[in-house]
Amino acid sequence: MSATAAPRTLATAEPPSGQVAHVGPIGRLGRYTATHFRGVLAGWVVVAVVLGFFAPRVESALSGAGWEASGSQSAQARKLVERDFAGLGSYGLMAVVHSPTQTVTSPAFASVIRRVERTLRASAAVRTVVAPTPGLSISSDGHTAIVQGGAARDPNRMVAAADSLKGTLRKLSTGGVQVNLTGAAGMWSDFNVANRSAMLKSEVISWPVTLGIMLLAFGSLVAAGLPLMLTMLGLLAAAGSLYLGTRVLDISIWAMNFALMFALALGIDYALFIVMRFRSAFFGSKLDAQEATAVTMDTAGKAVLFSGLTVLISLTAVMLVPSPAFRSMSLGIMLAVIFALAATLTLLPAVLAKLGPKVDNLSLPWAHSGEHRSARFAAWGERLWRNPLRYGLLAVIVLVGLALPVLSLKTSMPSIKVVPSGDSSRVGYGQVQAAMGPGATGPLQLLTTVGQAATVARVAQSDPGIARATPAQPGGGGMALVTAIPRQDPSNPAVGATIERLRAHLPAGTLVGGAVAENHDLQRLLSSKTILVIGVVLGLGFLLLLFALQAPLLAAAGVLTNLLATGAAFGVAKWIFQDGALHSLLGFQSQGFLDAWGPVFFFAMIFAISMDYTMFLLSSAKEHWDRSHDAQDAMIGGLAHSGRVIFAAAAVMVAVFFTFALSGPLPPKEMGIILGVAVLLDAALIRLLLLPVLLRLMGRRAWYLPAWARRILPDVRFGHS
């Protein structure tokens, strides 16, 4: 098919060259940027220079902790222990000295212990140093000893301190004696380093893959380069903004990871939709470049705006979880989305108008300028119109079958298995467990008054889940601390039951803390907030779709079908990560559960991405419906004009997400697989199959709007006159 032969179903209403199209506010914004290229470019250059100046500093400024339930009993206990017990809380440093051949009584072993103590005392992050004590921090065989360093800083800065100390401590090892830094601060330090390296590797892999897909989708190197230009600008601006944010509050390093990923994925999605529509308006009509830009933004730009608002709403719901790490991760993604959206609505139309016909420079031989309508997707839409039940039932059966394992999904906070096996924290962790028992790496800290200390120690020692309890240690403010060692590994669900049992039986006012208790409290918080977050995301998503589409049934269908893709993605995640399938291929060791943040955080992310495709498809369908009021034209035309964009955008996202599954520690693999599978299923089985089938089955009812709602809702249209 040649460009001149391309159907002009939506171009027939365009004004001839030299006339001005009637457009709405977003179209007028597009026309303004198109006619003020230098001003728009200058504004973004200022943004890039100012925020770009701070961007390189962001990695060192982001924090490594924040995984706590704010206001929980364990968080209160940690603050009191740090204040009244020389900083020996859950984020104190734990240096493990081990030798398979020597004991603490040998001169070489004792010499290493003294050097470890001197190194910790020399650090400004260490408030006090506790030497190994027989029966407490020296194993019964004498081959393993623990030197503790009390935290002089908050958890985030203790993770940073572990970054700088773990290498120095490891160098103190001799031929027969090893030194490894473990504990919560050491574990998060090692995990963050491995995670940062994995993210960088994934970004390096994904960029050329993305460019290749974009080149195939656009057929022009210039057009394919525009989304990448916007993405890089969004990344730069988001990174600089995150750095400035760290001057005010602690922001998790995960915020940067997710911001990078979403800036790449959504920036490309938005630009792809805009650029394809511009090429249709410019090459497929008699409009000049500026008016083609205005028309493009009045249609595709409006859909992108609603899509971006949906993403922001979904991420806002995650803010309902009172955890610093969760809230800062949401903030990071929101910043990336805001900058990507702003650049798409201002800089991109200005550049497109400036390029005009040059947007198709360096084209592939088979590229067809102006082909907005895809004959293949039109044919696919006609097939679905003729046989809706055959294809619709098949999609439902596949999705429900994949989603059923969700009923047996287990979640928990990350175990030591998320850290690479050769890192100091994991090596030291294993040495402590082998020498002192599986629960020695997750001690519980029971904080009480001096008067109740004996009772607390007696109750703890008699609990079936406790291997041993230490005598009470007096501290400041009339407080006493009892350390209880569980019988099981910290990731074992039985430890959570032990924590709850102790809280029920210990004297009133006693606080149960420690790193394992903090994980337990965060897991319970996440479980309690999951339904609320999902409900808020679904409710707000429905309202936004209703506002945009003016069709309650269609808005409900768009939201509810998202649940199928989400359920199916988590079903696949259960099979892979909980059951351990494909562990050899993907290079991980199964924890026997999915990380606890998955259901809340990944649901919001999947919903946000799915709404991208929903908005692209249904805004195009609404454009046809508003013009013809014909249900068949709306379904087939909507699919024909958005199918190729959805297909290309999904291909880019799947490529981006799956690169995260190929490298690094376990959590990025979970993220990559879950999000990649969700996008794949959503695009292939829902947006390009099930949702068009529902449009077919609902017919004209899909676009029904009650009279009372018509009086309340503004008249939103995705076409132009």
C-alpha positions as CSV (number, residue, x, y, z in Angstrom):
1,M,0.0,0.0,0.0
2,S,1.4,3.4,-0.9
3,A,1.0,6.6,1.2
4,T,-1.5,8.1,-1.3
5,A,-3.6,5.0,-1.2
6,A,-4.0,5.1,2.6
7,P,-7.6,5.5,3.8
8,R,-8.6,9.0,4.8
9,T,-11.4,8.1,7.2
10,L,-10.4,10.7,9.8
11,A,-8.7,13.2,7.5
12,T,-11.8,14.1,5.5
13,A,-12.9,16.7,8.0
14,E,-9.5,18.5,8.0
15,P,-9.4,22.0,6.6
16,P,-7.3,22.7,3.6
17,S,-3.8,24.1,4.0
18,G,-3.8,27.7,5.2
19,Q,-7.0,27.4,7.3
20,V,-7.1,26.9,11.0
21,A,-8.7,23.8,12.5
22,H,-11.1,24.2,15.4
23,V,-9.5,22.5,18.4
24,G,-9.9,22.4,22.2
25,P,-7.5,23.5,25.0
26,I,-4.9,20.7,24.4
27,G,-5.0,21.4,20.7
28,R,-4.5,25.1,21.3
29,L,-1.5,24.3,23.6
30,G,-0.1,22.2,20.7
31,R,-0.6,25.1,18.3
32,Y,1.1,27.5,20.8
33,T,4.2,25.3,21.2
34,A,4.3,24.8,17.4
35,T,4.4,28.5,16.8
36,H,6.8,29.3,19.7
37,F,9.5,26.7,19.0
38,R,12.4,28.8,20.3
39,G,10.7,29.8,23.5
40,V,9.7,26.2,24.3
41,L,13.1,24.9,23.5
42,A,14.8,27.6,25.6
43,G,12.6,26.7,28.6
44,W,13.4,23.0,28.3
45,V,17.1,23.8,27.9
46,V,17.0,25.7,31.2
47,V,15.3,22.7,32.8
48,A,17.8,20.3,31.4
49,V,20.8,22.5,32.5
50,V,19.6,23.2,36.0
51,L,18.3,19.8,36.9
52,G,21.0,18.1,34.8
53,F,23.6,19.8,37.1
54,F,22.2,17.9,40.1
55,A,21.4,14.6,38.3
56,P,24.8,13.0,38.6
57,R,24.8,13.4,42.4
58,V,21.5,11.6,42.9
59,E,22.8,8.1,43.4
60,S,25.0,9.1,46.3
61,A,22.3,11.1,47.9
62,L,19.5,8.5,47.9
63,S,19.0,6.4,51.0
64,G,19.2,2.7,51.3
65,A,16.6,1.9,54.0
66,G,13.1,3.1,54.8
67,W,11.6,-0.3,54.8
68,E,9.5,0.1,57.9
69,A,5.9,0.6,59.0
70,S,5.9,4.2,60.3
71,G,4.6,4.4,63.9
72,S,4.7,0.6,64.4
73,Q,5.7,-1.0,67.7
74,S,9.0,-2.2,66.2
75,A,9.9,1.2,64.8
76,Q,9.2,2.7,68.2
77,A,11.4,0.0,69.8
78,R,14.3,0.7,67.5
79,K,14.3,4.4,68.3
80,L,14.2,3.8,72.0
81,V,17.0,1.2,71.8
82,E,19.2,3.5,69.8
83,R,18.6,6.3,72.3
84,D,18.9,4.3,75.6
85,F,21.2,1.4,74.7
86,A,24.1,3.0,72.8
87,G,22.6,2.6,69.4
88,L,22.5,-1.3,69.5
89,G,19.3,-1.4,67.6
90,S,18.3,-3.2,64.4
91,Y,20.5,-1.0,62.2
92,G,23.6,-1.3,64.3
93,L,26.6,-2.9,62.6
94,M,27.4,-6.6,63.0
95,A,31.0,-7.7,62.0
96,V,31.3,-11.5,61.9
97,V,34.8,-12.9,62.5
98,H,35.1,-16.6,61.6
99,S,37.7,-19.2,61.1
100,P,37.2,-22.9,60.3
101,T,40.5,-23.8,61.9
102,Q,41.2,-21.2,64.7
103,T,39.2,-20.1,67.7
104,V,38.9,-16.8,69.7
105,T,41.7,-17.9,72.0
106,S,44.2,-18.1,69.2
107,P,46.5,-15.1,68.8
108,A,45.7,-14.6,65.1
109,F,41.9,-14.7,65.7
110,A,42.2,-12.3,68.7
111,S,44.3,-9.9,66.7
112,V,41.7,-9.7,63.9
113,I,39.0,-9.0,66.5
114,R,41.0,-6.1,67.9
115,R,41.6,-4.6,64.5
116,V,37.8,-4.9,63.8
117,E,37.1,-3.1,67.0
118,R,39.5,-0.3,66.2
119,T,38.1,0.1,62.7
120,L,34.5,0.5,64.1
121,R,35.6,2.9,66.8
122,A,37.2,5.1,64.2
123,S,34.0,5.5,62.3
124,A,31.8,8.5,63.1
125,A,28.7,6.3,62.3
126,V,29.5,4.0,65.3
127,R,28.4,5.2,68.7
128,T,29.8,2.3,70.7
129,V,31.6,-1.0,70.1
130,V,30.7,-4.2,72.0
131,A,33.4,-6.9,72.0
132,P,32.4,-10.6,71.6
133,T,31.1,-12.1,74.7
134,P,31.0,-15.9,75.6
135,G,27.5,-17.3,75.5
136,L,26.1,-14.3,73.7
137,S,28.2,-13.4,70.7
138,I,30.8,-16.1,70.6
139,S,29.8,-19.5,69.3
140,S,30.1,-22.6,71.5
141,D,32.9,-24.0,69.5
142,G,34.8,-20.6,69.5
143,H,35.2,-20.5,65.7
144,T,32.7,-17.5,65.2
145,A,32.5,-14.2,67.0
146,I,30.4,-11.1,66.5
147,V,31.7,-7.5,67.1
148,Q,28.8,-5.1,67.4
149,G,28.8,-1.4,66.5
150,G,26.1,0.8,67.9
151,A,24.4,3.1,65.4
152,A,25.2,6.8,65.7
153,R,23.0,7.7,62.8
154,D,19.5,7.0,61.4
155,P,18.9,3.7,59.4
156,N,19.5,5.4,56.0
157,R,22.9,6.7,57.0
158,M,23.8,3.5,58.7
159,V,23.3,1.7,55.3
160,A,25.6,4.4,53.8
161,A,28.1,3.7,56.6
162,A,28.0,0.0,55.8
163,D,28.8,0.9,52.2
164,S,32.1,2.5,53.3
165,L,33.0,0.1,56.1
166,K,32.3,-3.3,54.6
167,G,35.3,-3.3,52.2
168,T,37.7,-2.0,54.9
169,L,36.5,-4.7,57.3
170,R,36.8,-7.5,54.8
171,K,40.4,-6.4,54.1
172,L,41.2,-7.2,57.8
173,S,40.8,-10.9,57.0
174,T,43.9,-13.0,57.1
175,G,44.6,-16.3,55.5
176,G,42.8,-18.3,58.1
177,V,40.4,-15.7,59.6
178,Q,37.5,-14.0,57.7
179,V,35.7,-10.8,58.5
180,N,32.3,-10.0,57.0
181,L,29.8,-7.2,57.7
182,T,26.2,-8.5,58.0
183,G,23.0,-7.4,59.8
184,A,20.2,-5.2,58.3
185,A,22.6,-2.3,57.4
186,G,25.0,-4.7,55.7
187,M,22.3,-6.6,53.9
188,W,20.7,-3.5,52.4
189,S,24.1,-2.1,51.5
190,D,25.0,-5.2,49.5
191,F,21.5,-5.4,48.0
192,N,21.5,-1.8,46.9
193,V,25.0,-2.2,45.2
194,A,23.8,-5.3,43.4
195,N,20.5,-3.7,42.5
196,R,22.2,-0.5,41.1
197,S,24.6,-2.6,39.0
198,A,21.7,-4.7,37.7
199,M,19.6,-1.6,36.8
200,L,22.5,-0.1,34.9
201,K,23.1,-3.3,33.0
202,S,19.4,-3.6,32.2
203,E,19.3,0.0,30.9
204,V,22.3,-0.6,28.7
205,I,20.6,-3.7,27.2
206,S,17.2,-2.1,26.8
207,W,18.3,1.1,24.9
208,P,19.5,-0.6,21.7
209,V,16.6,-3.1,21.8
210,T,14.2,-0.2,22.3
211,L,15.7,1.8,19.4
212,G,15.4,-1.3,17.1
213,I,11.7,-1.7,18.0
214,M,11.0,2.0,17.5
215,L,12.7,1.9,14.1
216,L,10.5,-0.9,13.0
217,A,7.4,0.8,14.4
218,F,8.1,4.2,12.8
219,G,10.0,3.1,9.7
220,S,12.1,6.3,10.2
221,L,15.3,6.9,12.2
222,V,14.4,10.5,12.9
223,A,10.8,9.6,14.1
224,A,12.2,6.8,16.2
225,G,14.7,9.1,17.8
226,L,12.1,11.5,19.1
227,P,10.7,9.3,21.9
228,L,14.2,8.5,23.0
229,M,15.1,12.2,23.1
230,L,12.1,12.9,25.4
231,T,12.9,9.9,27.5
232,M,16.4,11.1,28.2
233,L,15.2,14.5,29.0
234,G,12.6,13.0,31.4
235,L,15.3,10.9,33.1
236,L,17.6,13.9,33.5
237,A,14.9,16.1,35.0
238,A,13.6,13.4,37.3
239,A,17.1,12.5,38.6
240,G,17.8,16.2,39.3
241,S,14.5,16.6,41.0
242,L,15.1,13.5,43.2
243,Y,18.4,14.9,44.3
244,L,16.8,18.2,45.3
245,G,14.1,16.2,47.1
246,T,16.8,14.4,49.2
247,R,17.7,17.9,50.6
248,V,14.2,17.9,52.3
249,L,13.5,14.2,53.0
250,D,14.9,10.7,52.8
251,I,14.2,9.1,49.4
252,S,14.8,5.4,48.7
253,I,17.3,4.4,46.0
254,W,14.4,2.4,44.6
255,A,12.7,5.6,43.7
256,M,15.5,6.2,41.1
257,N,15.3,2.7,39.8
258,F,11.6,2.9,39.2
259,A,11.8,6.4,37.9
260,L,14.3,5.3,35.2
261,M,12.2,2.4,34.2
262,F,8.9,4.4,34.0
263,A,10.5,7.4,32.2
264,L,11.8,5.0,29.5
265,A,8.6,3.0,29.2
266,L,5.9,5.7,29.4
267,G,7.9,8.3,27.6
268,I,8.2,6.1,24.6
269,D,4.5,5.1,24.9
270,Y,3.4,8.7,24.8
271,A,5.7,9.9,22.1
272,L,4.9,6.9,19.9
273,F,1.2,7.7,20.1
274,I,1.8,11.4,19.3
275,V,4.3,11.0,16.5
276,M,2.2,8.4,14.7
277,R,-0.8,10.6,14.9
278,F,1.2,13.6,13.7
279,R,2.4,11.7,10.6
280,S,-1.1,10.8,9.8
281,A,-2.4,14.4,10.2
282,F,0.5,15.9,8.3
283,F,1.1,13.4,5.4
284,G,-2.4,12.1,5.2
285,S,-4.1,15.6,4.8
286,K,-3.5,19.1,3.4
287,L,-2.7,20.5,6.8
288,D,0.6,22.4,7.3
289,A,2.9,21.3,10.1
290,Q,1.6,23.7,12.7
291,E,-2.1,22.9,12.2
292,A,-1.2,19.1,12.0
293,T,0.4,19.6,15.4
294,A,-2.7,21.3,16.8
295,V,-5.0,18.5,15.5
296,T,-2.6,15.8,16.8
297,M,-2.6,17.3,20.3
298,D,-6.4,17.8,20.2
299,T,-6.8,14.0,19.7
300,A,-3.8,12.0,20.7
301,G,-2.5,14.6,23.1
302,K,-5.7,14.6,25.0
303,A,-5.6,10.8,25.3
304,V,-2.0,11.0,26.6
305,L,-3.0,13.6,29.2
306,F,-5.7,11.4,30.5
307,S,-3.4,8.4,30.5
308,G,-0.8,10.3,32.5
309,L,-3.3,11.5,35.0
310,T,-4.4,7.8,35.5
311,V,-0.8,6.8,36.2
312,L,-0.4,9.6,38.7
313,I,-3.7,8.7,40.4
314,S,-2.6,5.0,40.7
315,L,0.7,6.0,42.2
316,T,-1.0,8.4,44.6
317,A,-2.9,5.5,46.0
318,V,0.3,3.8,47.1
319,M,0.9,6.8,49.3
320,L,-1.8,5.4,51.6
321,V,0.9,2.9,52.8
322,P,2.7,4.7,55.7
323,S,6.2,3.5,54.8
324,P,9.0,5.8,53.8
325,A,10.3,3.5,51.1
326,F,6.9,3.1,49.5
327,R,6.1,6.8,49.5
328,S,9.5,7.8,48.2
329,M,9.3,5.2,45.4
330,S,5.9,6.5,44.4
331,L,7.3,10.1,44.5
332,G,10.2,9.1,42.2
333,I,7.9,7.5,39.6
334,M,5.4,10.4,39.7
335,L,8.3,12.9,39.1
336,A,9.4,10.9,36.0
337,V,5.8,10.7,34.7
338,I,5.2,14.4,35.3
339,F,8.3,15.4,33.3
340,A,7.6,12.8,30.6
341,L,4.1,14.1,30.3
342,A,5.1,17.8,30.3
343,A,7.7,17.1,27.6
344,T,5.2,15.2,25.5
345,L,2.6,18.0,25.7
346,T,5.0,20.9,25.0
347,L,8.5,20.0,23.6
348,L,7.4,17.2,21.3
349,P,4.7,19.1,19.4
350,A,7.2,22.0,19.0
351,V,9.8,19.7,17.6
352,L,7.3,18.0,15.3
353,A,6.1,21.3,13.9
354,K,9.7,22.4,13.3
355,L,10.6,19.1,11.6
356,G,7.5,18.9,9.4
357,P,8.3,16.5,6.5
358,K,11.8,15.9,7.9
359,V,10.2,13.7,10.6
360,D,10.4,10.9,8.0
361,N,14.1,11.4,7.1
362,L,16.3,8.3,7.1
363,S,13.2,6.1,6.4
364,L,13.2,2.4,5.8
365,P,12.2,1.3,2.2
366,W,8.8,0.0,3.3
367,A,7.8,3.0,5.5
368,H,4.5,4.6,4.5
369,S,4.0,8.1,5.7
370,G,0.5,9.0,6.8
371,E,-0.7,5.4,7.4
372,H,-2.6,6.0,10.6
373,R,-5.1,3.3,9.9
374,S,-3.7,-0.2,9.9
375,A,-5.3,-2.6,7.3
376,R,-4.2,-5.6,9.3
377,F,-5.7,-4.4,12.6
378,A,-8.9,-3.4,10.7
379,A,-9.1,-6.9,9.3
380,W,-8.5,-8.3,12.8
381,G,-11.3,-6.1,14.1
382,E,-13.7,-7.3,11.4
383,R,-12.9,-10.9,12.4
384,L,-13.6,-10.2,16.1
385,W,-16.9,-8.5,15.1
386,R,-18.0,-11.7,13.2
387,N,-16.8,-14.2,15.9
388,P,-16.8,-12.4,19.2
389,L,-17.6,-15.3,21.5
390,R,-15.0,-17.7,19.9
391,Y,-12.1,-15.4,20.6
392,G,-13.5,-13.7,23.7
393,L,-14.1,-17.0,25.6
394,L,-10.6,-18.2,24.6
395,A,-9.0,-15.1,26.0
396,V,-11.0,-15.4,29.3
397,I,-10.1,-19.1,29.7
398,V,-6.4,-18.4,29.3
399,L,-6.4,-15.4,31.6
400,V,-8.5,-17.1,34.3
401,G,-6.4,-20.2,34.1
402,L,-3.2,-18.2,34.6
403,A,-4.8,-16.2,37.5
404,L,-6.0,-19.2,39.5
405,P,-2.6,-19.8,41.2
406,V,-3.0,-16.4,42.9
407,L,-5.3,-18.1,45.4
408,S,-2.3,-19.9,46.9
409,L,0.1,-17.0,46.6
410,K,2.3,-16.4,49.7
411,T,4.1,-13.1,50.5
412,S,6.8,-12.1,52.9
413,M,9.6,-9.6,53.3
414,P,12.8,-10.3,51.5
415,S,15.2,-12.9,52.9
416,I,19.0,-12.9,52.7
417,K,18.5,-14.7,49.4
418,V,18.0,-11.4,47.6
419,V,21.7,-10.7,48.2
420,P,24.3,-12.3,45.8
421,S,25.8,-15.4,47.4
422,G,29.4,-14.0,47.5
423,D,28.6,-10.7,49.2
424,S,29.8,-10.0,52.8
425,S,26.4,-9.8,54.4
426,R,25.3,-13.1,53.0
427,V,28.5,-14.9,53.8
428,G,28.5,-13.6,57.4
429,Y,24.8,-14.4,57.7
430,G,25.5,-18.0,56.8
431,Q,28.4,-18.2,59.2
432,V,26.4,-16.9,62.1
433,Q,23.5,-19.3,61.4
434,A,25.8,-22.3,61.1
435,A,27.6,-21.5,64.3
436,M,24.7,-20.2,66.5
437,G,21.5,-21.5,65.1
438,P,19.1,-20.3,62.3
439,G,17.4,-17.6,64.5
440,A,20.7,-16.0,65.6
441,T,20.6,-13.7,62.5
442,G,17.2,-12.3,63.5
443,P,17.2,-11.6,67.3
444,L,14.1,-10.0,68.8
445,Q,14.7,-7.0,71.1
446,L,12.2,-6.9,74.0
447,L,12.2,-3.4,75.5
448,T,10.6,-3.0,78.9
449,T,11.1,-1.3,82.3
450,V,13.7,-2.5,84.8
451,G,10.9,-3.6,87.1
452,Q,9.4,-5.9,84.5
453,A,12.7,-7.2,83.0
454,A,12.7,-10.5,84.9
455,T,9.2,-11.3,83.9
456,V,9.8,-10.5,80.3
457,A,12.9,-12.7,80.2
458,R,11.0,-15.6,81.8
459,V,8.0,-15.3,79.4
460,A,10.4,-15.1,76.4
461,Q,12.4,-18.1,77.5
462,S,9.3,-20.2,78.0
463,D,7.9,-19.4,74.5
464,P,8.1,-22.5,72.2
465,G,9.4,-20.3,69.4
466,I,12.4,-18.9,71.3
467,A,15.6,-20.9,71.5
468,R,17.2,-18.7,74.2
469,A,16.8,-15.3,75.9
470,T,19.6,-13.3,77.3
471,P,19.6,-11.7,80.8
472,A,18.1,-8.2,80.9
473,Q,20.5,-5.4,80.0
474,P,19.8,-2.1,81.9
475,G,19.8,1.1,79.9
476,G,19.0,4.7,80.2
477,G,15.7,6.1,81.3
478,G,14.9,3.1,83.6
479,M,14.6,0.8,80.6
480,A,15.8,-2.8,80.2
481,L,16.5,-4.8,77.1
482,V,16.1,-8.6,76.7
483,T,17.4,-10.2,73.5
484,A,15.4,-13.3,72.4
485,I,16.7,-15.6,69.7
486,P,14.0,-17.4,67.7
487,R,14.3,-21.1,66.8
488,Q,13.7,-20.5,63.0
489,D,15.3,-18.5,60.2
490,P,14.0,-14.9,60.1
491,S,12.1,-15.5,56.8
492,N,10.2,-18.5,58.3
493,P,6.5,-17.6,58.9
494,A,6.7,-19.2,62.4
495,V,8.8,-16.3,63.5
496,G,5.9,-13.9,62.8
497,A,3.6,-16.1,64.9
498,T,6.2,-16.0,67.7
499,I,6.3,-12.2,67.6
500,E,2.5,-12.0,67.8
501,R,2.4,-14.5,70.7
502,L,5.0,-12.6,72.7
503,R,3.1,-9.4,72.2
504,A,0.0,-11.0,73.6
505,H,1.7,-12.6,76.6
506,L,4.4,-10.1,77.6
507,P,3.6,-7.5,80.3
508,A,1.8,-4.4,79.2
509,G,4.0,-1.7,77.7
510,T,6.7,-4.1,76.5
511,L,7.8,-3.4,73.0
512,V,9.0,-6.2,70.6
513,G,11.5,-4.9,68.1
514,G,14.5,-6.0,66.0
515,A,15.0,-6.2,62.3
516,V,12.8,-9.3,61.9
517,A,10.0,-7.6,63.9
518,E,10.2,-4.5,61.7
519,N,9.8,-6.8,58.6
520,H,6.9,-8.5,60.2
521,D,5.1,-5.2,61.0
522,L,5.7,-3.9,57.5
523,Q,4.3,-7.1,56.0
524,R,1.2,-6.9,58.2
525,L,0.8,-3.2,57.2
526,L,1.1,-4.1,53.5
527,S,-1.5,-6.9,53.9
528,S,-3.9,-4.6,55.6
529,K,-3.5,-1.8,53.0
530,T,-3.7,-4.0,49.9
531,I,-7.5,-4.1,49.6
532,L,-7.7,-0.3,50.3
533,V,-5.0,0.6,47.7
534,I,-6.6,-1.7,45.1
535,G,-10.1,-0.3,45.8
536,V,-8.9,3.3,45.5
537,V,-7.0,2.6,42.3
538,L,-10.0,0.9,40.7
539,G,-12.4,3.6,41.9
540,L,-10.4,6.6,40.8
541,G,-9.5,4.8,37.5
542,F,-13.2,4.3,36.8
543,L,-14.0,7.9,37.5
544,L,-11.3,9.1,35.2
545,L,-12.4,6.8,32.4
546,L,-16.0,7.9,32.9
547,F,-14.9,11.5,32.7
548,A,-12.9,10.9,29.5
549,L,-15.2,8.5,27.7
550,Q,-18.6,9.6,28.9
551,A,-19.7,5.9,29.0
552,P,-20.2,4.1,32.4
553,L,-20.3,0.6,31.0
554,L,-17.2,1.1,28.9
555,A,-15.3,2.7,31.8
556,A,-16.3,-0.3,34.0
557,A,-15.1,-2.7,31.3
558,G,-11.8,-0.9,31.0
559,V,-11.1,-1.1,34.7
560,L,-12.3,-4.6,35.4
561,T,-10.4,-6.2,32.5
562,N,-7.3,-4.7,34.1
563,L,-7.9,-7.1,37.0
564,L,-7.6,-10.1,34.6
565,A,-4.2,-9.1,33.4
566,T,-3.0,-8.4,36.9
567,G,-4.3,-11.6,38.3
568,A,-2.8,-13.6,35.4
569,A,0.6,-11.9,35.9
570,F,0.7,-12.7,39.6
571,G,-0.4,-16.2,38.8
572,V,2.7,-16.6,36.6
573,A,4.8,-14.9,39.4
574,K,3.6,-17.5,41.9
575,W,4.6,-20.3,39.6
576,I,8.1,-18.9,38.9
577,F,9.1,-17.2,42.2
578,Q,7.2,-19.1,44.9
579,D,7.3,-22.6,43.3
580,G,10.8,-22.0,41.8
581,A,10.0,-22.8,38.2
582,L,12.6,-21.4,35.7
583,H,15.0,-20.6,38.6
584,S,17.9,-22.1,36.7
585,L,17.1,-20.2,33.5
586,L,16.6,-16.8,35.3
587,G,19.5,-17.4,37.8
588,F,17.9,-17.1,41.3
589,Q,17.2,-19.1,44.4
590,S,13.5,-19.2,45.3
591,Q,12.5,-17.8,48.7
592,G,9.3,-19.8,48.7
593,F,7.2,-16.7,48.5
594,L,6.8,-13.4,46.6
595,D,8.2,-10.2,48.2
596,A,5.5,-8.6,50.3
597,W,5.5,-5.3,48.4
598,G,4.5,-7.0,45.2
599,P,0.7,-7.1,45.5
600,V,0.4,-3.4,46.5
601,F,3.1,-1.8,44.4
602,F,3.1,-3.9,41.3
603,F,-0.7,-3.8,41.1
604,A,-0.6,0.0,41.0
605,M,2.1,-0.1,38.4
606,I,0.4,-2.7,36.2
607,F,-2.9,-0.8,36.4
608,A,-1.2,2.4,35.4
609,I,0.5,0.8,32.4
610,S,-2.7,-1.0,31.4
611,M,-4.7,2.2,31.4
612,D,-2.2,3.6,28.8
613,Y,-3.4,1.0,26.3
614,T,-7.0,1.3,27.5
615,M,-7.0,5.1,26.8
616,F,-5.3,4.7,23.5
617,L,-7.8,2.1,22.3
618,L,-11.0,3.6,23.7
619,S,-10.2,7.2,22.9
620,S,-9.8,6.2,19.3
621,A,-13.0,4.2,19.5
622,K,-14.8,7.2,21.0
623,E,-13.5,9.4,18.2
624,H,-15.2,7.2,15.7
625,W,-18.4,6.9,17.8
626,D,-18.7,10.7,18.1
627,R,-18.4,11.0,14.4
628,S,-20.6,8.1,13.2
629,H,-22.6,6.8,16.2
630,D,-22.1,3.4,14.7
631,A,-20.9,0.7,17.1
632,Q,-19.2,-1.4,14.4
633,D,-17.3,1.6,13.1
634,A,-16.3,2.5,16.7
635,M,-14.9,-0.9,17.4
636,I,-13.2,-1.7,14.1
637,G,-12.0,1.9,13.5
638,G,-10.7,2.3,17.0
639,L,-8.7,-1.0,16.7
640,A,-7.5,-0.1,13.2
641,H,-6.2,3.3,14.4
642,S,-4.7,2.3,17.7
643,G,-3.8,-1.3,17.3
644,R,-0.4,-0.7,15.8
645,V,0.5,1.9,18.5
646,I,-0.5,-0.5,21.3
647,F,1.4,-3.4,19.7
648,A,4.6,-1.3,19.3
649,A,4.3,0.3,22.7
650,A,3.7,-3.1,24.4
651,A,6.7,-4.5,22.5
652,V,8.9,-1.7,23.9
653,M,7.7,-2.2,27.4
654,V,8.0,-5.9,27.4
655,A,11.6,-5.5,26.1
656,V,12.4,-3.0,28.8
657,F,10.8,-5.0,31.7
658,F,12.3,-8.4,30.6
659,T,15.8,-7.0,30.6
660,F,15.4,-6.5,34.4
661,A,14.7,-10.2,34.7
662,L,18.0,-11.1,33.1
663,S,20.4,-9.6,35.6
664,G,20.8,-8.6,39.2
665,P,19.2,-9.7,42.5
666,L,15.8,-11.3,43.0
667,P,13.5,-8.2,43.5
668,P,14.3,-6.7,40.1
669,K,13.7,-10.1,38.5
670,E,10.3,-10.2,40.2
671,M,9.5,-6.7,39.0
672,G,10.7,-7.4,35.4
673,I,8.8,-10.7,35.1
674,I,5.5,-9.5,36.7
675,L,5.4,-6.2,34.8
676,G,6.6,-7.8,31.5
677,V,4.0,-10.6,31.6
678,A,1.3,-8.2,32.6
679,V,2.0,-5.9,29.7
680,L,2.2,-8.9,27.3
681,L,-1.1,-10.4,28.4
682,D,-2.8,-7.0,28.6
683,A,-1.9,-5.9,25.1
684,A,-2.3,-9.3,23.4
685,L,-5.3,-10.7,25.1
686,I,-7.2,-7.8,26.6
687,R,-6.7,-4.5,24.7
688,L,-6.4,-6.1,21.2
689,L,-8.9,-9.0,21.8
690,L,-11.1,-9.0,24.9
691,L,-11.9,-5.3,25.1
692,P,-12.9,-5.1,21.4
693,V,-15.0,-8.2,21.9
694,L,-16.8,-6.4,24.8
695,L,-17.4,-3.4,22.6
696,R,-18.9,-5.8,20.0
697,L,-21.2,-7.5,22.6
698,M,-22.3,-4.3,24.3
699,G,-22.9,-2.6,20.9
700,R,-24.6,0.8,21.3
701,R,-25.0,0.2,25.0
702,A,-21.3,0.6,25.5
703,W,-21.7,4.3,24.8
704,Y,-24.9,4.9,26.9
705,L,-24.7,7.8,29.2
706,P,-27.7,8.5,31.6
707,A,-29.2,12.0,31.3
708,W,-28.3,12.9,34.8
709,A,-24.6,12.1,34.2
710,R,-24.7,14.0,30.9
711,R,-25.7,17.1,32.9
712,I,-22.8,16.7,35.4
713,L,-20.0,15.6,33.1
714,P,-18.3,18.0,30.7
715,D,-18.4,17.1,27.0
716,V,-15.0,15.5,26.3
717,R,-14.3,14.6,22.7
718,F,-11.2,13.1,21.1
719,G,-12.1,14.2,17.6
720,H,-11.9,17.7,16.1
721,S,-14.1,19.8,13.8
